[in-house]
Amino acid sequence: MSQHRSLRAASTLGGKRNVLKRFERTELLKKRGQRKDGDRITGLRKTKPEA
């Protein structure tokens, strides 16, 4: 009997994520110059991962 695809190890799935974590979004916005240290953490701009 084969294993269901949702039960595979995360490393074998390896799909590209299209959603960033909050810390990844803040780093990306800082790099683009759209955010400064001390700005609010809530209400972040929408971002797309770099290709």
Backbone atoms as SQL, in Angstrom:
CREATE TABLE atoms (id INTEGER PRIMARY KEY, chain TEXT, resi INTEGER, resn TEXT, atom TEXT, x REAL, y REAL, z REAL);
INSERT INTO atoms VALUES
  (1, 'A', 1, 'MET', 'N', 0.839, -1.176, 0.000),
  (2, 'A', 1, 'MET', 'CA', 0.000, 0.000, 0.000),
  (3, 'A', 1, 'MET', 'C', 0.887, 1.244, 0.000),
  (4, 'A', 2, 'SER', 'N', 0.597, 2.213, -0.816),
  (5, 'A', 2, 'SER', 'CA', 1.433, 3.409, -0.908),
  (6, 'A', 2, 'SER', 'C', 1.046, 4.438, 0.158),
  (7, 'A', 3, 'GLN', 'N', 1.968, 5.330, 0.395),
  (8, 'A', 3, 'GLN', 'CA', 1.761, 6.369, 1.404),
  (9, 'A', 3, 'GLN', 'C', 1.071, 7.576, 0.768),
  (10, 'A', 4, 'HIS', 'N', 0.128, 8.139, 1.497),
  (11, 'A', 4, 'HIS', 'CA', -0.578, 9.322, 0.996),
  (12, 'A', 4, 'HIS', 'C', 0.402, 10.473, 0.849),
  (13, 'A', 5, 'ARG', 'N', 0.236, 11.281, -0.209),
  (14, 'A', 5, 'ARG', 'CA', 1.208, 12.333, -0.511),
  (15, 'A', 5, 'ARG', 'C', 1.294, 13.413, 0.552),
  (16, 'A', 6, 'SER', 'N', 0.259, 13.607, 1.360),
  (17, 'A', 6, 'SER', 'CA', 0.309, 14.618, 2.414),
  (18, 'A', 6, 'SER', 'C', 1.174, 14.169, 3.595),
  (19, 'A', 7, 'LEU', 'N', 1.524, 12.895, 3.652),
  (20, 'A', 7, 'LEU', 'CA', 2.312, 12.372, 4.760),
  (21, 'A', 7, 'LEU', 'C', 3.804, 12.292, 4.446),
  (22, 'A', 8, 'ARG', 'N', 4.198, 12.671, 3.257),
  (23, 'A', 8, 'ARG', 'CA', 5.612, 12.629, 2.888),
  (24, 'A', 8, 'ARG', 'C', 6.398, 13.650, 3.698),
  (25, 'A', 9, 'ALA', 'N', 7.679, 13.444, 3.776),
  (26, 'A', 9, 'ALA', 'CA', 8.547, 14.375, 4.488),
  (27, 'A', 9, 'ALA', 'C', 8.556, 15.722, 3.773),
  (28, 'A', 10, 'ALA', 'N', 8.722, 16.792, 4.513),
  (29, 'A', 10, 'ALA', 'CA', 8.685, 18.139, 3.946),
  (30, 'A', 10, 'ALA', 'C', 9.785, 18.340, 2.910),
  (31, 'A', 11, 'SER', 'N', 10.924, 17.693, 3.105),
  (32, 'A', 11, 'SER', 'CA', 12.033, 17.883, 2.173),
  (33, 'A', 11, 'SER', 'C', 11.734, 17.291, 0.799),
  (34, 'A', 12, 'THR', 'N', 10.907, 16.271, 0.739),
  (35, 'A', 12, 'THR', 'CA', 10.605, 15.670, -0.554),
  (36, 'A', 12, 'THR', 'C', 9.540, 16.452, -1.300),
  (37, 'A', 13, 'LEU', 'N', 8.719, 17.223, -0.577),
  (38, 'A', 13, 'LEU', 'CA', 7.683, 18.014, -1.243),
  (39, 'A', 13, 'LEU', 'C', 8.327, 19.172, -1.996),
  (40, 'A', 14, 'GLY', 'N', 9.149, 19.953, -1.302),
  (41, 'A', 14, 'GLY', 'CA', 9.996, 20.975, -1.900),
  (42, 'A', 14, 'GLY', 'C', 9.335, 21.972, -2.827),
  (43, 'A', 15, 'GLY', 'N', 8.075, 22.264, -2.659),
  (44, 'A', 15, 'GLY', 'CA', 7.439, 23.261, -3.507),
  (45, 'A', 15, 'GLY', 'C', 7.883, 24.659, -3.132),
  (46, 'A', 16, 'LYS', 'N', 7.697, 25.594, -4.054),
  (47, 'A', 16, 'LYS', 'CA', 8.072, 26.974, -3.788),
  (48, 'A', 16, 'LYS', 'C', 6.975, 27.643, -2.965),
  (49, 'A', 17, 'ARG', 'N', 7.379, 28.298, -1.884),
  (50, 'A', 17, 'ARG', 'CA', 6.396, 28.981, -1.043),
  (51, 'A', 17, 'ARG', 'C', 6.020, 30.304, -1.682),
  (52, 'A', 18, 'ASN', 'N', 4.756, 30.660, -1.625),
  (53, 'A', 18, 'ASN', 'CA', 4.327, 31.948, -2.147),
  (54, 'A', 18, 'ASN', 'C', 3.902, 32.897, -1.031),
  (55, 'A', 19, 'VAL', 'N', 4.085, 32.483, 0.215),
  (56, 'A', 19, 'VAL', 'CA', 3.759, 33.312, 1.371),
  (57, 'A', 19, 'VAL', 'C', 5.004, 33.421, 2.233),
  (58, 'A', 20, 'LEU', 'N', 5.331, 34.653, 2.639),
  (59, 'A', 20, 'LEU', 'CA', 6.508, 34.879, 3.479),
  (60, 'A', 20, 'LEU', 'C', 6.115, 34.990, 4.937),
  (61, 'A', 21, 'LYS', 'N', 7.013, 34.592, 5.808),
  (62, 'A', 21, 'LYS', 'CA', 6.831, 34.799, 7.238),
  (63, 'A', 21, 'LYS', 'C', 7.019, 36.279, 7.532),
  (64, 'A', 22, 'ARG', 'N', 6.565, 36.728, 8.689),
  (65, 'A', 22, 'ARG', 'CA', 6.635, 38.153, 9.029),
  (66, 'A', 22, 'ARG', 'C', 8.072, 38.652, 9.029),
  (67, 'A', 23, 'PHE', 'N', 9.004, 37.896, 9.621),
  (68, 'A', 23, 'PHE', 'CA', 10.393, 38.356, 9.668),
  (69, 'A', 23, 'PHE', 'C', 11.012, 38.419, 8.271),
  (70, 'A', 24, 'GLU', 'N', 10.578, 37.521, 7.372),
  (71, 'A', 24, 'GLU', 'CA', 11.069, 37.566, 5.998),
  (72, 'A', 24, 'GLU', 'C', 10.529, 38.804, 5.271),
  (73, 'A', 25, 'ARG', 'N', 9.267, 39.143, 5.543),
  (74, 'A', 25, 'ARG', 'CA', 8.680, 40.330, 4.921),
  (75, 'A', 25, 'ARG', 'C', 9.367, 41.595, 5.401),
  (76, 'A', 26, 'THR', 'N', 9.661, 41.686, 6.708),
  (77, 'A', 26, 'THR', 'CA', 10.312, 42.895, 7.220),
  (78, 'A', 26, 'THR', 'C', 11.717, 43.040, 6.653),
  (79, 'A', 27, 'GLU', 'N', 12.459, 41.939, 6.545),
  (80, 'A', 27, 'GLU', 'CA', 13.805, 41.999, 5.960),
  (81, 'A', 27, 'GLU', 'C', 13.750, 42.446, 4.501),
  (82, 'A', 28, 'LEU', 'N', 12.796, 41.928, 3.755),
  (83, 'A', 28, 'LEU', 'CA', 12.655, 42.276, 2.347),
  (84, 'A', 28, 'LEU', 'C', 12.281, 43.749, 2.176),
  (85, 'A', 29, 'LEU', 'N', 11.370, 44.238, 3.011),
  (86, 'A', 29, 'LEU', 'CA', 10.967, 45.636, 2.939),
  (87, 'A', 29, 'LEU', 'C', 12.110, 46.569, 3.330),
  (88, 'A', 30, 'LYS', 'N', 12.916, 46.171, 4.327),
  (89, 'A', 30, 'LYS', 'CA', 14.081, 46.980, 4.706),
  (90, 'A', 30, 'LYS', 'C', 15.078, 47.055, 3.559),
  (91, 'A', 31, 'LYS', 'N', 15.283, 45.920, 2.902),
  (92, 'A', 31, 'LYS', 'CA', 16.233, 45.872, 1.792),
  (93, 'A', 31, 'LYS', 'C', 15.767, 46.749, 0.632),
  (94, 'A', 32, 'ARG', 'N', 14.453, 46.814, 0.422),
  (95, 'A', 32, 'ARG', 'CA', 13.895, 47.643, -0.640),
  (96, 'A', 32, 'ARG', 'C', 13.786, 49.116, -0.239),
  (97, 'A', 33, 'GLY', 'N', 14.009, 49.418, 1.042),
  (98, 'A', 33, 'GLY', 'CA', 13.921, 50.792, 1.512),
  (99, 'A', 33, 'GLY', 'C', 12.509, 51.248, 1.805),
  (100, 'A', 34, 'GLN', 'N', 11.584, 50.324, 1.989),
  (101, 'A', 34, 'GLN', 'CA', 10.190, 50.666, 2.254),
  (102, 'A', 34, 'GLN', 'C', 9.843, 50.562, 3.731),
  (103, 'A', 35, 'ARG', 'N', 10.824, 50.259, 4.571),
  (104, 'A', 35, 'ARG', 'CA', 10.578, 50.098, 6.001),
  (105, 'A', 35, 'ARG', 'C', 11.815, 50.512, 6.769),
  (106, 'A', 36, 'LYS', 'N', 11.609, 51.119, 7.941),
  (107, 'A', 36, 'LYS', 'CA', 12.715, 51.526, 8.798),
  (108, 'A', 36, 'LYS', 'C', 12.592, 50.827, 10.140),
  (109, 'A', 37, 'ASP', 'N', 13.700, 50.761, 10.872),
  (110, 'A', 37, 'ASP', 'CA', 13.643, 50.230, 12.227),
  (111, 'A', 37, 'ASP', 'C', 12.759, 51.138, 13.064),
  (112, 'A', 38, 'GLY', 'N', 11.937, 50.552, 13.910),
  (113, 'A', 38, 'GLY', 'CA', 11.050, 51.325, 14.753),
  (114, 'A', 38, 'GLY', 'C', 9.652, 51.479, 14.196),
  (115, 'A', 39, 'ASP', 'N', 9.437, 51.112, 12.930),
  (116, 'A', 39, 'ASP', 'CA', 8.085, 51.156, 12.363),
  (117, 'A', 39, 'ASP', 'C', 7.242, 50.056, 12.995),
  (118, 'A', 40, 'ARG', 'N', 5.934, 50.237, 12.935),
  (119, 'A', 40, 'ARG', 'CA', 5.021, 49.231, 13.497),
  (120, 'A', 40, 'ARG', 'C', 5.164, 47.897, 12.765),
  (121, 'A', 41, 'ILE', 'N', 4.978, 46.817, 13.493),
  (122, 'A', 41, 'ILE', 'CA', 5.089, 45.482, 12.913),
  (123, 'A', 41, 'ILE', 'C', 3.761, 45.072, 12.273),
  (124, 'A', 42, 'THR', 'N', 2.668, 45.698, 12.709),
  (125, 'A', 42, 'THR', 'CA', 1.368, 45.371, 12.123),
  (126, 'A', 42, 'THR', 'C', 1.124, 46.245, 10.909),
  (127, 'A', 43, 'GLY', 'N', 0.289, 45.778, 10.026),
  (128, 'A', 43, 'GLY', 'CA', -0.049, 46.536, 8.836),
  (129, 'A', 43, 'GLY', 'C', 1.072, 46.589, 7.813),
  (130, 'A', 44, 'LEU', 'N', 1.813, 45.500, 7.672),
  (131, 'A', 44, 'LEU', 'CA', 2.901, 45.460, 6.696),
  (132, 'A', 44, 'LEU', 'C', 2.355, 45.459, 5.276),
  (133, 'A', 45, 'ARG', 'N', 3.141, 45.995, 4.360),
  (134, 'A', 45, 'ARG', 'CA', 2.758, 45.981, 2.954),
  (135, 'A', 45, 'ARG', 'C', 2.772, 44.559, 2.423),
  (136, 'A', 46, 'LYS', 'N', 2.006, 44.327, 1.384),
  (137, 'A', 46, 'LYS', 'CA', 2.045, 43.025, 0.724),
  (138, 'A', 46, 'LYS', 'C', 3.345, 42.920, -0.053),
  (139, 'A', 47, 'THR', 'N', 3.952, 41.760, -0.012),
  (140, 'A', 47, 'THR', 'CA', 5.207, 41.545, -0.719),
  (141, 'A', 47, 'THR', 'C', 5.168, 40.217, -1.446),
  (142, 'A', 48, 'LYS', 'N', 5.945, 40.130, -2.496),
  (143, 'A', 48, 'LYS', 'CA', 6.127, 38.860, -3.201),
  (144, 'A', 48, 'LYS', 'C', 7.575, 38.456, -3.005),
  (145, 'A', 49, 'PRO', 'N', 7.821, 37.159, -2.846),
  (146, 'A', 49, 'PRO', 'CA', 9.211, 36.711, -2.697),
  (147, 'A', 49, 'PRO', 'C', 10.030, 37.062, -3.916),
  (148, 'A', 50, 'GLU', 'N', 11.313, 37.306, -3.694),
  (149, 'A', 50, 'GLU', 'CA', 12.196, 37.590, -4.815),
  (150, 'A', 50, 'GLU', 'C', 12.385, 36.329, -5.642),
  (151, 'A', 51, 'ALA', 'N', 12.434, 36.492, -6.909),
  (152, 'A', 51, 'ALA', 'CA', 12.548, 35.334, -7.803),
  (153, 'A', 51, 'ALA', 'C', 13.935, 34.763, -7.825);
